[in-house]
Amino acid sequence: MVRTTLTLDDDVAAKLRAEARRTGSPFKQLVNNLLRLALKITRQCGQGPYLLLR
């Protein structure tokens, strides 16, 4: 495991906190799972490094 500091925009952090509460997942676990999913989708679609988040 690597410890790092990640600066999130306020709106992104709020959405992540809300999703963590909704699912009962720890914040760290939720962020890791969403990053894994985003990286997998980007590789499969052959897209560049940018993703559209809603």
PAZAPA-4460 file (N, C-alpha, C; in steps of 0.05 Angstrom, whole numbers, plus 32768, in hexadecimal, padded with zeros to 4 digits):
% residues 54
    n_x    n_y    n_z   ca_x   ca_y   ca_z    c_x    c_y    c_z   seq   type   mol
   8011   7FE9   8000   8000   8000   8000   8012   8019   8000     1      M     A
   800A   802D   7FF1   8019   8046   7FEF   8008   805C   7FFB     2      V     A
   8013   806B   800C   8005   8082   8018   800B   809A   8007     3      R     A
   7FF7   80A9   8000   7FFB   80C1   7FF0   7FE6   80D6   7FF8     4      T     A
   7FEB   80EF   7FF1   7FD8   8104   7FF5   7FCA   810A   7FDB     5      T     A
   7FB0   810C   7FDB   7FA1   8112   7FC3   7F8F   812A   7FCA     6      L     A
   7F91   813F   7FBA   7F80   8156   7FBE   7F68   8154   7FAD     7      T     A
   7F50   8153   7FB9   7F37   8151   7FAA   7F29   816B   7FAA     8      L     A
   7F1B   8171   7F94   7F09   8188   7F93   7EF3   8183   7FA7     9      D     A
   7EE8   8199   7FB2   7ED3   8197   7FC6   7EBB   8186   7FBD    10      D     A
   7EB3   818B   7FA4   7E9B   817C   7F9A   7EA1   815E   7F97    11      D     A
   7EB9   8157   7F8F   7EC0   813B   7F8C   7EC1   812E   7FA8    12      V     A
   7ECD   813B   7FBB   7ECF   8130   7FD6   7EB3   812C   7FE2    13      A     A
   7EA2   8140   7FDD   7E86   813D   7FE8   7E78   8125   7FDC    14      A     A
   7E7B   8121   7FC2   7E6E   810B   7FB5   7E7A   80F0   7FBE    15      K     A
   7E94   80EF   7FC2   7EA0   80D7   7FCD   7E97   80D1   7FE9    16      L     A
   7E95   80E5   7FFA   7E8C   80E1   8016   7E6F   80D7   8016    17      R     A
   7E5E   80E3   8005   7E42   80DB   8003   7E40   80BE   7FFA    18      A     A
   7E50   80B7   7FE6   7E4F   809B   7FDC   7E5A   8087   7FF1    19      E     A
   7E6E   8090   8000   7E78   807E   8015   7E63   807A   802B    20      A     A
   7E55   808F   8032   7E3F   808C   8045   7E29   807A   803A    21      R     A
   7E21   807F   8021   7E0C   8070   8014   7E12   8052   8013    22      R     A
   7E2A   804B   800D   7E32   802F   8009   7E3D   8022   8023    23      T     A
   7E43   8033   8037   7E4F   8028   804F   7E6C   8021   804C    24      G     A
   7E79   802A   8036   7E95   8023   8030   7EA7   8038   803D    25      S     A
   7EBE   802F   8047   7ED1   8043   8051   7EDA   8055   8039    26      P     A
   7EDF   806E   803F   7EE7   8082   802B   7EFE   8078   801A    27      F     A
   7F13   806F   8027   7F2C   8066   801A   7F25   804F   8006    28      K     A
   7F15   803C   800F   7F0E   8025   7FFF   7EFE   802E   7FE6    29      Q     A
   7EEC   8040   7FEA   7EDB   804A   7FD4   7EED   8058   7FBF    30      L     A
   7EFF   8069   7FC8   7F10   8078   7FB5   7F21   8064   7FA6    31      V     A
   7F2D   8050   7FB3   7F3E   803C   7FA6   7F2D   802C   7F91    32      N     A
   7F15   8024   7F99   7F04   8015   7F86   7EFC   8025   7F6E    33      N     A
   7EF6   803F   7F72   7EEE   8050   7F5C   7F05   8056   7F4A    34      L     A
   7F1D   8059   7F55   7F35   805D   7F44   7F3B   8045   7F34    35      L     A
   7F39   802D   7F40   7F3E   8014   7F32   7F2A   8011   7F1A    36      R     A
   7F11   8017   7F20   7EFD   8015   7F0B   7F02   8029   7EF4    37      L     A
   7F08   8041   7EFB   7F0E   8056   7EE7   7F26   804E   7ED6    38      A     A
   7F3B   8043   7EE2   7F52   803B   7ED3   7F4C   8023   7EC1    39      L     A
   7F3C   8011   7ECA   7F34   7FFA   7EBA   7F24   8003   7EA2    40      K     A
   7F11   8014   7EA7   7F00   801E   7E91   7F10   802D   7E7C    41      I     A
   7F23   803D   7E85   7F33   804D   7E73   7F44   803B   7E62    42      T     A
   7F4F   8026   7E6D   7F60   8013   7E5E   7F4E   8004   7E4A    43      R     A
   7F37   7FFB   7E52   7F26   7FEC   7E40   7F1B   7FFC   7E29    44      Q     A
   7F16   8016   7E2E   7F0B   8027   7E19   7F21   8034   7E08    45      C     A
   7F3A   8032   7E11   7F4F   803E   7E02   7F4F   805C   7E03    46      G     A
   7F42   8067   7E18   7F40   8084   7E1B   7F5A   808F   7E27    47      Q     A
   7F5C   80A9   7E25   7F73   80B7   7E31   7F71   80B7   7E4F    48      G     A
   7F81   80C7   7E5C   7F82   80C7   7E79   7F6A   80D6   7E86    49      P     A
   7F57   80E1   7E77   7F42   80F0   7E83   7F28   80E1   7E82    50      Y     A
   7F19   80E4   7E97   7EFF   80D7   7E9A   7EE9   80EC   7E9F    51      L     A
   7ED1   80E6   7E96   7EBB   80F8   7E9C   7EAD   80ED   7EB5    52      L     A
   7EAC   80FC   7ECA   7E9F   80F4   7EE3   7E86   8104   7EE6    53      L     A
   7E70   80F8   7EEE   7E57   8106   7EF2   7E51   8107   7F0F    54      R     A
***
